[in-house]
Amino acid sequence: MNTFDTHTIIISNEKVAEDHYLLRCECSGIAKFARPGQFIHVMISQGAGLLLRRPFTIYTVNGREITMLYQIIGEGTKQLSTMPKGASIQVLGPLGNTFDIAKNPEPAILVGGGAGIASLMLLAVALRAQDIPTIGLVGAQYRDRLLSVDDLEKIGVKVHIATDDGSIGHQGFVTDILTNMLRQNDLHHPIVYACGPHGMLTAVAKITEEFEVPTQVAMENRMGCAMGVCLGCVCPVYIDDESIEYQRVCTEGPVFNALDIAWEIS
């Protein structure tokens, strides 16, 4: 596996929505080998009591540069959001497995909840590069937290929006839109790709199983080492009809077949 541990300088770190930022940096090795669904592990500051790296999905790749779209959640991401152009970070990646688009979806349906849409952007680019019809279902709490709509539409993805409060798009969950879309039964060979909060992924898995639609999900479990050693990010996966084993999201994942996850105990 082509993995690089790179010291790099922040090119830009801009607020794009409420509590969400887009960071751009030059990581030529990571950019060259990054694939849809993979992530990076970032050392924010060794001198500020932040001993562990933080995982972030690779949002876009442009030549030698990569970007990451992230949400302020704890002290680490809060501190990251204040780091200016020219500040240094240590970046390890690309890590994890990738989405499978070899089965030629018609269409591909991307379901992103909150910052989970970040894990689907490289996938959207890959799908559109192959002229695969792609639909994006993007959910947020409210308008000011809506992410990635313009980026998706610029590459030809048809976007449907859902917000909890109805401030833009459908009022309700993004899974409501998914259910209605699959219920129409006029899609040739849909495949669903999803990333977002655990509850959303559980709902997506239940809906697509009912409609017998193949589904891949990118899990966002907390990680310590991101190298498969600490076992802090495991999730339960069926290995046959009766047996379950705990697999590491950082190495066996983050992408899993939705039918393989034991959602009832995850």
C-alpha positions in Angstrom: 0.0 0.0 0.0 1.3 3.4 -0.9 1.1 5.4 2.3 3.0 8.6 3.1 3.7 10.4 6.4 4.2 14.0 5.2 5.0 17.3 6.9 3.0 19.9 5.0 2.0 23.6 5.1 -1.6 24.8 5.1 -2.4 26.6 1.9 -5.9 27.7 3.0 -8.3 26.9 5.8 -11.6 28.6 5.2 -15.0 28.5 6.8 -17.6 27.1 4.4 -20.7 26.6 6.6 -21.5 27.0 10.3 -18.8 25.1 12.3 -17.4 23.6 9.1 -14.1 24.3 7.4 -12.3 23.3 4.2 -8.5 22.9 4.6 -6.2 22.7 1.6 -2.6 21.5 1.6 0.0 20.1 -0.7 0.6 16.3 -0.3 1.8 15.0 -3.6 2.2 11.4 -2.7 -1.2 11.2 -1.0 -2.9 13.1 -3.9 -1.4 10.7 -6.4 -2.7 7.5 -4.8 -5.9 8.7 -3.0 -9.0 6.8 -3.9 -12.7 7.4 -3.1 -13.6 6.7 0.5 -10.0 6.8 1.8 -8.9 9.1 4.6 -5.9 10.8 6.2 -4.7 10.9 9.8 -3.6 14.4 10.9 -1.3 15.5 13.7 -2.7 18.9 14.5 -0.2 20.1 17.1 2.2 18.0 19.2 2.8 20.9 21.6 -0.7 21.6 22.6 -1.6 18.4 24.5 -3.2 16.8 21.4 -1.4 13.5 21.5 -3.5 11.5 19.0 -3.9 12.2 15.3 -7.4 12.9 14.0 -8.9 11.1 11.0 -10.4 13.1 8.1 -11.7 12.0 4.8 -10.0 13.1 1.6 -12.5 15.5 0.1 -10.9 16.5 -3.2 -7.7 16.0 -5.1 -6.2 18.6 -7.5 -2.8 17.9 -8.8 -0.4 17.8 -5.9 -3.0 19.2 -3.5 -5.7 17.6 -1.3 -8.5 19.1 0.7 -10.4 18.0 3.8 -13.8 19.1 4.8 -14.3 19.0 8.5 -16.6 19.9 11.3 -15.7 21.4 14.7 -16.5 18.7 17.2 -13.9 18.8 19.9 -10.8 20.5 21.0 -8.7 19.1 18.2 -10.9 20.4 15.4 -11.5 23.6 17.2 -7.8 24.2 17.3 -7.4 23.1 13.7 -10.0 25.7 12.6 -7.9 28.5 13.9 -4.7 27.4 12.2 -3.7 30.0 9.5 -2.2 29.7 6.0 1.4 28.7 6.4 0.9 26.7 9.6 2.3 23.2 9.6 0.6 19.8 10.1 1.7 16.2 9.8 -0.5 14.1 7.4 -0.5 10.3 7.1 -2.3 8.7 4.2 -4.0 7.6 2.1 -5.5 5.0 4.5 -8.4 2.5 4.4 -10.2 0.8 1.6 -12.3 2.3 -1.2 -15.8 2.4 -2.7 -16.5 -0.2 -5.4 -18.0 1.3 -8.6 -17.1 -1.6 -10.9 -20.8 -2.8 -11.0 -21.8 0.2 -13.1 -24.7 1.7 -11.1 -27.6 3.2 -13.1 -27.8 5.6 -11.2 -25.4 5.9 -8.3 -27.3 7.4 -5.3 -25.0 9.2 -2.8 -26.6 9.8 0.6 -24.7 12.2 2.8 -25.7 13.3 6.3 -24.0 16.4 7.7 -20.2 16.3 7.2 -20.6 12.7 6.0 -21.1 14.1 2.5 -17.3 14.8 2.6 -16.6 11.1 2.2 -18.6 11.0 -1.0 -17.1 13.8 -3.0 -14.1 11.9 -4.5 -16.6 9.1 -5.3 -18.8 11.6 -7.1 -15.9 12.8 -9.2 -15.0 9.2 -10.1 -18.5 8.4 -11.1 -19.0 11.4 -13.2 -15.6 10.8 -14.9 -17.1 7.6 -16.2 -20.4 9.3 -17.2 -22.3 7.4 -14.6 -25.6 9.1 -13.8 -25.3 10.3 -10.2 -27.9 11.6 -7.7 -26.9 13.3 -4.4 -29.1 13.3 -1.4 -27.7 15.8 1.0 -29.0 16.2 4.6 -28.3 18.9 7.2 -29.8 20.2 10.4 -30.6 23.5 8.8 -29.6 25.8 5.8 -26.5 27.2 7.4 -25.0 23.7 7.9 -25.7 22.5 4.4 -22.5 21.3 2.7 -21.1 20.5 -0.8 -24.3 21.2 -2.9 -22.5 23.6 -5.3 -19.4 21.3 -5.6 -21.7 18.3 -6.5 -23.8 20.3 -9.0 -20.7 21.7 -10.7 -19.7 18.1 -11.8 -23.2 17.2 -13.0 -24.7 15.5 -9.9 -28.4 16.0 -9.5 -28.9 17.1 -5.9 -31.9 16.7 -3.5 -31.7 18.5 -0.1 -33.3 17.7 3.2 -33.1 19.7 6.4 -34.5 18.9 9.8 -36.2 22.3 10.1 -37.2 22.7 6.5 -35.2 25.9 6.1 -34.2 24.6 2.6 -35.4 21.5 0.7 -37.5 18.7 2.1 -38.4 19.1 5.8 -37.3 15.9 7.4 -34.6 13.3 7.0 -32.6 12.7 3.9 -33.7 9.0 4.2 -37.3 10.2 3.4 -36.1 11.2 0.0 -34.3 7.9 -0.5 -37.4 5.9 0.4 -39.6 7.9 -2.0 -37.0 7.6 -4.8 -36.7 3.8 -4.4 -40.5 3.4 -4.0 -41.0 4.8 -7.5 -39.3 1.7 -8.9 -38.3 3.4 -12.2 -34.5 3.2 -11.6 -32.6 0.7 -13.8 -29.8 -0.6 -11.6 -29.4 1.7 -8.6 -26.5 1.4 -6.1 -26.5 3.4 -2.9 -23.3 4.9 -1.3 -23.8 6.5 2.1 -21.9 8.3 4.9 -23.2 10.1 7.9 -24.4 9.7 11.5 -24.8 6.2 12.7 -28.6 6.5 13.0 -28.8 7.7 9.3 -26.6 4.8 8.1 -28.8 2.3 10.1 -31.9 3.7 8.4 -30.3 3.6 4.9 -29.3 0.0 5.4 -32.8 -0.9 6.5 -34.4 0.9 3.5 -32.1 -0.4 0.9 -32.4 -4.0 2.2 -36.2 -3.7 1.9 -35.9 -2.6 -1.7 -33.0 -5.0 -2.5 -30.7 -2.2 -3.6 -26.9 -2.9 -3.2 -25.4 -0.4 -0.7 -22.0 0.6 0.5 -21.5 2.7 3.6 -18.4 4.6 4.9 -18.2 4.3 8.7 -16.9 7.1 10.8 -15.9 5.4 14.0 -13.5 7.1 16.4 -9.9 6.1 15.7 -6.7 6.1 17.8 -3.9 4.8 15.6 -5.6 4.4 12.2 -3.1 1.6 11.5 -5.1 -1.4 12.9 -3.1 -1.8 16.1 -5.2 -0.1 18.9 -8.6 -1.8 18.0 -10.4 1.4 19.1 -12.5 1.7 15.9 -14.0 -1.8 15.5 -17.5 -2.5 14.3 -19.4 -5.8 14.2 -19.6 -7.5 10.9 -21.3 -10.7 9.8 -19.0 -13.3 8.4 -21.8 -15.8 7.8 -25.5 -16.1 8.8 -24.7 -16.8 12.5 -21.2 -15.5 13.2 -20.0 -12.0 13.9 -16.5 -10.7 14.1 -15.3 -7.2 14.9 -13.4 -5.6 12.0 -11.3 -2.5 12.1 -12.8 0.5 10.4 -9.3 2.0 9.8 -8.0 -1.1 7.8 -10.9 -3.4 6.8 -12.9 -0.3 6.3 -14.0 2.5 6.3 -16.2 1.2 3.5 -18.4 -1.8 4.1 -21.3 -3.6 2.4 -24.3 -2.4 4.4 -25.7 -5.9 4.6 -22.5 -7.1 6.4 -22.8 -4.7 9.3 -24.6 -6.0 12.4 -26.5 -2.8 12.9 -28.5 -4.1 15.9 -25.3 -4.2 18.0 -23.1 -1.7 16.3 
